C-alpha cells in the first residue's frame, strides 16, 4: 500500500531518460506519424475525385470517380514515405542545432507501467 501511495505522488517513477535514438526508430516514428497525418488528406482528395473534382493525377492524367478514390488511397503510403525520407534527412540537422542550444533529453514511459492498458 505504501508503494501505491508513493507512485501517485511521483508520476516520473515509471519513466526513463533517453539520450540517443537509433536512426531506424526515428524513421519508424516519423513514417508512422506522417503517413497517418497524410491519410485524411488523401481520403479527402479521393472523395472529391469520386464526385468529379480534378484532385488526383497519375502519370499526368486526371483520375476521377472510383479510380480517383482508389488511386488517392493507394498513394497515401508512398506520399508518407516521401515526406518521411525528406524529414529524416533534416532531423539530424535540427537535433544538432537543438543540442547546441539546449540539453537533449527525452522521457519515455517504460512498458508495463501503471498506465498500460
C-alpha positions in Angstrom: 0.0 0.0 0.0 2.8 2.4 0.8 4.3 1.8 -2.7 1.0 2.7 -4.3 0.9 6.0 -2.5 4.5 6.7 -3.5 3.6 6.0 -7.2 0.8 8.5 -7.1 3.0 11.2 -5.6 5.8 10.6 -8.1 4.5 10.4 -11.6 8.0 10.2 -13.1 8.7 6.9 -11.3 7.9 4.8 -14.3 9.8 7.0 -16.8 13.3 6.6 -18.2 15.5 9.2 -19.8 16.7 8.5 -23.3 19.9 10.2 -24.6 20.1 8.6 -28.1 17.6 7.0 -30.5 18.6 4.8 -33.4 18.0 6.0 -36.9 15.6 3.2 -37.5 13.5 4.1 -34.5 13.4 7.8 -35.6 12.5 6.8 -39.2 9.7 4.5 -37.9 8.2 7.2 -35.7 8.4 9.8 -38.5 7.0 7.5 -41.1 4.0 6.4 -39.0 3.3 9.9 -37.9 3.5 11.4 -41.4 1.6 8.6 -43.1 -1.3 8.7 -40.6 -1.4 12.5 -41.0 -1.5 12.2 -44.8 -4.2 9.6 -44.9 -7.1 12.1 -44.1 -5.8 14.4 -46.8 -5.7 11.6 -49.4 -9.1 10.4 -48.3 -10.5 14.0 -48.8 -8.8 14.2 -52.3 -10.3 10.7 -53.1 -13.8 11.7 -52.0 -13.5 14.9 -54.1 -12.3 12.9 -57.1 -15.2 10.5 -56.6 -17.5 13.4 -57.2 -15.6 14.6 -60.3 -13.1 17.1 -58.9 -9.6 17.2 -60.5 -7.8 16.4 -57.3 -5.9 13.2 -58.2 -3.4 12.9 -61.0 -1.5 9.8 -62.0 1.1 10.0 -64.8 -0.3 13.4 -65.7 -3.8 12.1 -66.3 -6.6 13.2 -64.1 -8.3 10.4 -62.2 -11.9 10.9 -61.2 -14.7 8.6 -60.0 -13.9 5.3 -58.3 -10.4 5.1 -59.9 -9.5 8.5 -58.4 -10.6 7.4 -55.0 -8.6 4.1 -55.2 -5.5 5.9 -56.6 -5.6 8.5 -53.8 -5.8 5.9 -51.1 -3.1 3.7 -52.6 -0.7 6.7 -52.9 -1.0 7.6 -49.2 1.8 5.3 -48.0 4.1 6.4 -50.8 3.5 10.1 -50.1 4.1 9.4 -46.4 7.4 7.6 -47.3 8.4 10.6 -49.5 7.7 13.1 -46.7 9.4 10.8 -44.1 12.6 10.5 -46.2 12.7 14.2 -46.6 12.1 14.8 -42.9 14.6 12.1 -41.8 17.2 14.0 -43.9 16.5 17.2 -41.9 16.0 15.8 -38.4 19.8 15.3 -37.7 20.4 19.0 -38.5 17.6 20.0 -36.2 18.8 17.7 -33.4 22.3 19.2 -33.9 21.1 22.8 -33.6 18.9 21.9 -30.7 21.7 20.1 -28.9 23.9 23.2 -29.3 21.2 25.4 -27.6 19.6 23.0 -25.0 20.3 19.8 -23.2 18.8 16.9 -25.2 16.5 14.9 -23.0 13.6 12.6 -23.9 11.3 10.9 -21.5 9.8 7.5 -22.3 7.3 5.6 -20.3 8.5 2.1 -19.7 6.4 -0.9 -20.9 4.4 -2.4 -18.2 4.0 0.9 -16.3 0.8 1.7 -14.4 -0.9 3.3 -17.4 -0.6 0.3 -19.6 -4.0 -1.0 -20.8 
